[in-house]
Each structure stands twice: as C-alpha cells, then as structure tokens.
Amino acid sequence: MTRILNLESSTEVCSVSIAENGQMIDYIESHEGQNHAQKLSVFTDELLRRNQLTYRQLNAIAVSKGPGSYTGLRIGVSLAKGLCYANQIPLIAVSPLQSMSHHVSSNLKKYKLNKADNLLFCPMIDARRMEVYTALYNQEHQPIESVSAAIIDRESFHNLLEKHPIAFFGNGSAKCQSAIDHPNAIFIDNIKTSAQFMCSLSQEAYENNDFVDVAYFEPFYLKDFIAGKPKKNILKQ
C-alpha cells in the first residue's frame, strides 16, 4: 500500500488530498482566495485525523511545484519540506498544469470532448492582465509545448488551431476566450488546480523514484517575483 499526501497551493485554490496506490480516498479544499497560510496545514492535519492516519504512515508527500502564485507556492513547498524532513519521507513535485491536463484528458466524456487523435489540451493559470502560464499536452499526456508565460492575443495558438482542436481550461482560460475565437478552440469552464488531480501523477513519480531534494528544491516560479508599490505611504501622517 502506497499512501501519498498531495498539497496544491499554486493558485487561489487551497487543496489537500490523500491517495492510496494512486486512487484518491479523501480531500479538503477551499476556493475562497489566498488563505493558504491559515488553511493548508489545518486541512492537512484534519484530513489525516479523519482518515485515522499519522504522518509516519505516509510513503511520500507531493506538492504543486508551479508555476503559479509566488506566495502560495512558497507556503506549499515550505510545509511539504517540513513534513518530509520531520518524518523522513521523500518529496515529489507535480506540475499544476500537467495535473489539470491529465485530469481533463482522462475524462473526455465528462467534459463532452470527442476523442480525436489530434486533440490537444491547454491548461492555463492566470498570471494577471492578458498573461497566462500555460503548456500544451496530447492525449498520451505528453508535452507538446513546454511551460511558458504567454501574453494572449488573437494570434495565439492560431497555427496549431488550424490543424488541431484544442481544449482550453484553468483559471486563466476565461479571460482568453474573447481573444481566441477560432472554431477549433474549445473552452471548458470550472476547471481549477486541485490536489484531487495530483494523485495518479504523484503515484507514478513514486514508482519511478522521481523525488526532489528536500533541502534544495525550490518552486518553479517561471517569472521573478516583483513586489507591487504600496497604494498608500504609511510613513506620511
């Protein structure tokens, strides 16, 4: 029996799941916004307690590696590292873009998608304004285009859309729908990052001994963090 705790904090969704042999047995998540600092560790403790498990009964911990929210990723990775170090268990890093794509491509009927050899999957994570973090995957879950930060306009994906139907989803896809108006573009609503979608990928990584270094692993930010200027100078009275 392989038990893996999955932590997802790369977007506004705060999500934790437990999987046994790659099958999710329970999860908790919140869509209320950036509350990961308050809820991620609480959700983790609650999930283990209600399934009568201890950290010592886990074989590994998987964490969303990014890209996504700088603060959310830091919180998730810090918690995962601390739990792995304290309990001497390995750490697995999972791409939130890949996990969303894997979920959708494994559930075509649920999302009313027709199976086609040339169907591609394009998960999108909001990166503010008209920019998204994105990648492209085929039905075999293999990457067609690597992860990038893309500014979306009417020319985005045009050449690929001429040859492929592409399913767009994730919290960054809705704002792109008006720009990407090709007939081969398919938009799926209400798909967000979730620890529910990490289970099979973290199990596969565990079986392949695909672990990251607990001491030195850092989230995949893709872009440098830039702090915004405060709206009000609090030093002035």
Contacts in CASP RR format, 6 or more apart in sequence:
PFRMAT RR
TARGET T0000
AUTHOR 0000-0000-0000
METHOD contacts of the structure
MODEL  1
MTRILNLESSTEVCSVSIAENGQMIDYIESHEGQNHAQKLSVFTDELLRR
NQLTYRQLNAIAVSKGPGSYTGLRIGVSLAKGLCYANQIPLIAVSPLQSM
SHHVSSNLKKYKLNKADNLLFCPMIDARRMEVYTALYNQEHQPIESVSAA
IIDRESFHNLLEKHPIAFFGNGSAKCQSAIDHPNAIFIDNIKTSAQFMCS
LSQEAYENNDFVDVAYFEPFYLKDFIAGKPKKNILKQ
1 20 0 8 1.000
1 21 0 8 1.000
2 20 0 8 1.000
2 21 0 8 1.000
2 22 0 8 1.000
2 59 0 8 1.000
2 60 0 8 1.000
2 203 0 8 1.000
2 206 0 8 1.000
2 207 0 8 1.000
3 18 0 8 1.000
3 19 0 8 1.000
3 20 0 8 1.000
3 53 0 8 1.000
3 57 0 8 1.000
3 58 0 8 1.000
3 59 0 8 1.000
4 18 0 8 1.000
4 19 0 8 1.000
4 22 0 8 1.000
4 58 0 8 1.000
4 59 0 8 1.000
4 60 0 8 1.000
4 61 0 8 1.000
4 62 0 8 1.000
4 92 0 8 1.000
4 199 0 8 1.000
4 202 0 8 1.000
4 203 0 8 1.000
4 206 0 8 1.000
5 16 0 8 1.000
5 17 0 8 1.000
5 18 0 8 1.000
5 44 0 8 1.000
5 47 0 8 1.000
5 48 0 8 1.000
5 58 0 8 1.000
5 60 0 8 1.000
5 61 0 8 1.000
5 62 0 8 1.000
5 83 0 8 1.000
6 15 0 8 1.000
6 16 0 8 1.000
6 17 0 8 1.000
6 18 0 8 1.000
6 19 0 8 1.000
6 61 0 8 1.000
6 62 0 8 1.000
6 63 0 8 1.000
6 94 0 8 1.000
6 195 0 8 1.000
6 198 0 8 1.000
6 199 0 8 1.000
6 202 0 8 1.000
7 15 0 8 1.000
7 16 0 8 1.000
7 40 0 8 1.000
7 44 0 8 1.000
7 61 0 8 1.000
7 62 0 8 1.000
7 63 0 8 1.000
7 64 0 8 1.000
7 76 0 8 1.000
7 79 0 8 1.000
7 80 0 8 1.000
7 195 0 8 1.000
8 14 0 8 1.000
8 15 0 8 1.000
8 16 0 8 1.000
8 17 0 8 1.000
8 29 0 8 1.000
8 63 0 8 1.000
8 64 0 8 1.000
8 96 0 8 1.000
8 99 0 8 1.000
8 193 0 8 1.000
8 194 0 8 1.000
8 195 0 8 1.000
8 198 0 8 1.000
9 15 0 8 1.000
9 36 0 8 1.000
9 40 0 8 1.000
9 63 0 8 1.000
9 64 0 8 1.000
9 69 0 8 1.000
9 72 0 8 1.000
9 73 0 8 1.000
9 75 0 8 1.000
9 76 0 8 1.000
10 64 0 8 1.000
10 66 0 8 1.000
10 67 0 8 1.000
10 68 0 8 1.000
10 69 0 8 1.000
10 72 0 8 1.000
10 73 0 8 1.000
10 96 0 8 1.000
10 125 0 8 1.000
10 193 0 8 1.000
11 68 0 8 1.000
11 69 0 8 1.000
11 96 0 8 1.000
11 125 0 8 1.000
11 126 0 8 1.000
11 171 0 8 1.000
11 192 0 8 1.000
11 193 0 8 1.000
12 31 0 8 1.000
12 32 0 8 1.000
12 33 0 8 1.000
12 34 0 8 1.000
12 69 0 8 1.000
12 171 0 8 1.000
12 192 0 8 1.000
13 29 0 8 1.000
13 30 0 8 1.000
13 31 0 8 1.000
13 33 0 8 1.000
13 192 0 8 1.000
13 193 0 8 1.000
13 194 0 8 1.000
14 29 0 8 1.000
14 30 0 8 1.000
14 32 0 8 1.000
14 33 0 8 1.000
14 35 0 8 1.000
14 36 0 8 1.000
14 39 0 8 1.000
14 40 0 8 1.000
14 43 0 8 1.000
15 27 0 8 1.000
15 28 0 8 1.000
15 29 0 8 1.000
15 30 0 8 1.000
15 43 0 8 1.000
15 193 0 8 1.000
15 194 0 8 1.000
15 195 0 8 1.000
15 196 0 8 1.000
16 27 0 8 1.000
16 28 0 8 1.000
16 29 0 8 1.000
16 40 0 8 1.000
16 43 0 8 1.000
16 44 0 8 1.000
16 47 0 8 1.000
16 195 0 8 1.000
17 24 0 8 1.000
17 26 0 8 1.000
17 27 0 8 1.000
17 28 0 8 1.000
17 47 0 8 1.000
17 194 0 8 1.000
17 195 0 8 1.000
17 196 0 8 1.000
17 198 0 8 1.000
17 199 0 8 1.000
18 24 0 8 1.000
18 25 0 8 1.000
18 26 0 8 1.000
18 27 0 8 1.000
18 47 0 8 1.000
18 48 0 8 1.000
18 51 0 8 1.000
18 53 0 8 1.000
19 25 0 8 1.000
19 198 0 8 1.000
19 199 0 8 1.000
19 202 0 8 1.000
19 203 0 8 1.000
21 203 0 8 1.000
22 199 0 8 1.000
22 200 0 8 1.000
22 202 0 8 1.000
22 203 0 8 1.000
23 199 0 8 1.000
24 196 0 8 1.000
24 199 0 8 1.000
25 51 0 8 1.000
26 47 0 8 1.000
26 50 0 8 1.000
26 51 0 8 1.000
27 47 0 8 1.000
27 194 0 8 1.000
27 195 0 8 1.000
27 196 0 8 1.000
28 43 0 8 1.000
28 46 0 8 1.000
28 47 0 8 1.000
29 43 0 8 1.000
29 194 0 8 1.000
29 195 0 8 1.000
29 196 0 8 1.000
30 39 0 8 1.000
30 43 0 8 1.000
31 192 0 8 1.000
34 69 0 8 1.000
34 71 0 8 1.000
34 72 0 8 1.000
36 71 0 8 1.000
36 72 0 8 1.000
36 75 0 8 1.000
36 76 0 8 1.000
37 75 0 8 1.000
40 75 0 8 1.000
40 76 0 8 1.000
40 79 0 8 1.000
41 79 0 8 1.000
44 79 0 8 1.000
44 83 0 8 1.000
48 54 0 8 1.000
48 55 0 8 1.000
55 83 0 8 1.000
55 86 0 8 1.000
55 87 0 8 1.000
55 89 0 8 1.000
56 87 0 8 1.000
58 87 0 8 1.000
58 89 0 8 1.000
59 89 0 8 1.000
59 90 0 8 1.000
59 206 0 8 1.000
60 84 0 8 1.000
60 89 0 8 1.000
60 90 0 8 1.000
60 91 0 8 1.000
60 92 0 8 1.000
60 202 0 8 1.000
60 206 0 8 1.000
60 211 0 8 1.000
61 80 0 8 1.000
61 83 0 8 1.000
61 84 0 8 1.000
61 89 0 8 1.000
61 90 0 8 1.000
61 91 0 8 1.000
61 92 0 8 1.000
62 80 0 8 1.000
62 91 0 8 1.000
62 92 0 8 1.000
62 93 0 8 1.000
62 94 0 8 1.000
62 198 0 8 1.000
62 201 0 8 1.000
62 202 0 8 1.000
62 205 0 8 1.000
63 76 0 8 1.000
63 77 0 8 1.000
63 79 0 8 1.000
63 80 0 8 1.000
63 91 0 8 1.000
63 92 0 8 1.000
63 93 0 8 1.000
63 94 0 8 1.000
64 73 0 8 1.000
64 76 0 8 1.000
64 93 0 8 1.000
64 94 0 8 1.000
64 95 0 8 1.000
64 96 0 8 1.000
64 99 0 8 1.000
64 193 0 8 1.000
64 195 0 8 1.000
64 198 0 8 1.000
65 73 0 8 1.000
65 77 0 8 1.000
65 93 0 8 1.000
65 94 0 8 1.000
65 95 0 8 1.000
65 96 0 8 1.000
65 212 0 8 1.000
65 219 0 8 1.000
65 220 0 8 1.000
66 73 0 8 1.000
66 95 0 8 1.000
66 96 0 8 1.000
66 97 0 8 1.000
66 133 0 8 1.000
66 219 0 8 1.000
66 220 0 8 1.000
66 221 0 8 1.000
66 222 0 8 1.000
67 73 0 8 1.000
67 96 0 8 1.000
67 97 0 8 1.000
67 125 0 8 1.000
67 127 0 8 1.000
67 133 0 8 1.000
67 147 0 8 1.000
67 149 0 8 1.000
67 220 0 8 1.000
67 221 0 8 1.000
67 222 0 8 1.000
67 223 0 8 1.000
68 96 0 8 1.000
68 125 0 8 1.000
68 127 0 8 1.000
68 133 0 8 1.000
68 221 0 8 1.000
68 222 0 8 1.000
70 221 0 8 1.000
70 225 0 8 1.000
73 219 0 8 1.000
73 221 0 8 1.000
74 219 0 8 1.000
77 217 0 8 1.000
77 218 0 8 1.000
77 219 0 8 1.000
80 91 0 8 1.000
81 91 0 8 1.000
81 214 0 8 1.000
81 215 0 8 1.000
81 217 0 8 1.000
82 214 0 8 1.000
83 89 0 8 1.000
84 90 0 8 1.000
84 91 0 8 1.000
84 214 0 8 1.000
85 214 0 8 1.000
90 206 0 8 1.000
90 211 0 8 1.000
90 214 0 8 1.000
91 211 0 8 1.000
91 212 0 8 1.000
91 213 0 8 1.000
91 214 0 8 1.000
91 217 0 8 1.000
92 202 0 8 1.000
92 205 0 8 1.000
92 206 0 8 1.000
92 210 0 8 1.000
92 211 0 8 1.000
92 212 0 8 1.000
93 205 0 8 1.000
93 212 0 8 1.000
93 217 0 8 1.000
93 220 0 8 1.000
94 198 0 8 1.000
94 201 0 8 1.000
94 202 0 8 1.000
94 205 0 8 1.000
95 135 0 8 1.000
95 147 0 8 1.000
95 220 0 8 1.000
96 123 0 8 1.000
96 125 0 8 1.000
96 193 0 8 1.000
97 123 0 8 1.000
97 125 0 8 1.000
97 133 0 8 1.000
97 134 0 8 1.000
97 135 0 8 1.000
97 147 0 8 1.000
98 123 0 8 1.000
98 135 0 8 1.000
98 137 0 8 1.000
98 141 0 8 1.000
98 143 0 8 1.000
98 201 0 8 1.000
99 193 0 8 1.000
99 194 0 8 1.000
99 197 0 8 1.000
99 198 0 8 1.000
99 201 0 8 1.000
100 123 0 8 1.000
100 169 0 8 1.000
100 170 0 8 1.000
100 191 0 8 1.000
100 192 0 8 1.000
100 193 0 8 1.000
100 197 0 8 1.000
101 121 0 8 1.000
101 122 0 8 1.000
101 123 0 8 1.000
101 135 0 8 1.000
101 137 0 8 1.000
101 141 0 8 1.000
102 137 0 8 1.000
102 141 0 8 1.000
102 197 0 8 1.000
102 200 0 8 1.000
102 201 0 8 1.000
103 191 0 8 1.000
103 194 0 8 1.000
103 196 0 8 1.000
103 197 0 8 1.000
104 111 0 8 1.000
104 113 0 8 1.000
104 121 0 8 1.000
104 123 0 8 1.000
104 167 0 8 1.000
104 169 0 8 1.000
104 188 0 8 1.000
104 191 0 8 1.000
105 121 0 8 1.000
105 137 0 8 1.000
105 139 0 8 1.000
105 141 0 8 1.000
106 200 0 8 1.000
108 114 0 8 1.000
108 115 0 8 1.000
111 167 0 8 1.000
111 188 0 8 1.000
113 119 0 8 1.000
113 167 0 8 1.000
113 186 0 8 1.000
113 188 0 8 1.000
114 165 0 8 1.000
115 139 0 8 1.000
116 165 0 8 1.000
117 139 0 8 1.000
118 163 0 8 1.000
118 164 0 8 1.000
118 165 0 8 1.000
119 138 0 8 1.000
119 139 0 8 1.000
119 164 0 8 1.000
119 165 0 8 1.000
119 166 0 8 1.000
119 167 0 8 1.000
120 136 0 8 1.000
120 137 0 8 1.000
120 138 0 8 1.000
120 144 0 8 1.000
120 160 0 8 1.000
120 164 0 8 1.000
120 165 0 8 1.000
120 166 0 8 1.000
120 167 0 8 1.000
121 136 0 8 1.000
121 137 0 8 1.000
121 138 0 8 1.000
121 139 0 8 1.000
121 166 0 8 1.000
121 167 0 8 1.000
121 169 0 8 1.000
122 134 0 8 1.000
122 135 0 8 1.000
122 136 0 8 1.000
122 137 0 8 1.000
122 157 0 8 1.000
122 166 0 8 1.000
122 167 0 8 1.000
122 168 0 8 1.000
122 169 0 8 1.000
122 173 0 8 1.000
123 134 0 8 1.000
123 135 0 8 1.000
123 137 0 8 1.000
123 169 0 8 1.000
123 170 0 8 1.000
123 191 0 8 1.000
124 132 0 8 1.000
124 133 0 8 1.000
124 134 0 8 1.000
124 168 0 8 1.000
124 169 0 8 1.000
124 170 0 8 1.000
124 171 0 8 1.000
124 172 0 8 1.000
124 173 0 8 1.000
124 176 0 8 1.000
125 132 0 8 1.000
125 133 0 8 1.000
125 134 0 8 1.000
125 170 0 8 1.000
125 171 0 8 1.000
125 172 0 8 1.000
125 193 0 8 1.000
126 132 0 8 1.000
126 171 0 8 1.000
126 172 0 8 1.000
126 175 0 8 1.000
127 133 0 8 1.000
127 149 0 8 1.000
127 172 0 8 1.000
127 223 0 8 1.000
129 151 0 8 1.000
130 151 0 8 1.000
130 152 0 8 1.000
130 153 0 8 1.000
130 175 0 8 1.000
130 176 0 8 1.000
130 179 0 8 1.000
131 149 0 8 1.000
131 150 0 8 1.000
131 151 0 8 1.000
131 152 0 8 1.000
132 149 0 8 1.000
132 150 0 8 1.000
132 152 0 8 1.000
132 172 0 8 1.000
132 173 0 8 1.000
132 176 0 8 1.000
133 147 0 8 1.000
133 148 0 8 1.000
133 149 0 8 1.000
133 150 0 8 1.000
133 222 0 8 1.000
134 147 0 8 1.000
134 148 0 8 1.000
134 150 0 8 1.000
135 143 0 8 1.000
135 145 0 8 1.000
135 146 0 8 1.000
135 147 0 8 1.000
135 148 0 8 1.000
136 143 0 8 1.000
136 144 0 8 1.000
136 145 0 8 1.000
136 160 0 8 1.000
136 166 0 8 1.000
137 143 0 8 1.000
137 144 0 8 1.000
138 144 0 8 1.000
147 220 0 8 1.000
147 222 0 8 1.000
148 222 0 8 1.000
149 222 0 8 1.000
149 223 0 8 1.000
150 156 0 8 1.000
152 175 0 8 1.000
152 176 0 8 1.000
152 179 0 8 1.000
152 180 0 8 1.000
153 179 0 8 1.000
154 179 0 8 1.000
154 180 0 8 1.000
154 181 0 8 1.000
156 176 0 8 1.000
156 179 0 8 1.000
156 180 0 8 1.000
157 166 0 8 1.000
157 180 0 8 1.000
157 182 0 8 1.000
157 185 0 8 1.000
158 182 0 8 1.000
160 166 0 8 1.000
161 180 0 8 1.000
161 182 0 8 1.000
161 184 0 8 1.000
161 185 0 8 1.000
162 182 0 8 1.000
162 184 0 8 1.000
164 184 0 8 1.000
165 184 0 8 1.000
165 185 0 8 1.000
165 186 0 8 1.000
166 184 0 8 1.000
166 185 0 8 1.000
166 186 0 8 1.000
167 186 0 8 1.000
167 187 0 8 1.000
167 188 0 8 1.000
168 176 0 8 1.000
168 177 0 8 1.000
168 180 0 8 1.000
168 185 0 8 1.000
168 186 0 8 1.000
168 187 0 8 1.000
168 188 0 8 1.000
169 187 0 8 1.000
169 188 0 8 1.000
169 189 0 8 1.000
169 191 0 8 1.000
170 188 0 8 1.000
170 191 0 8 1.000
170 192 0 8 1.000
170 193 0 8 1.000
171 192 0 8 1.000
171 193 0 8 1.000
173 187 0 8 1.000
173 188 0 8 1.000
173 191 0 8 1.000
174 187 0 8 1.000
174 189 0 8 1.000
177 187 0 8 1.000
204 210 0 8 1.000
205 211 0 8 1.000
END
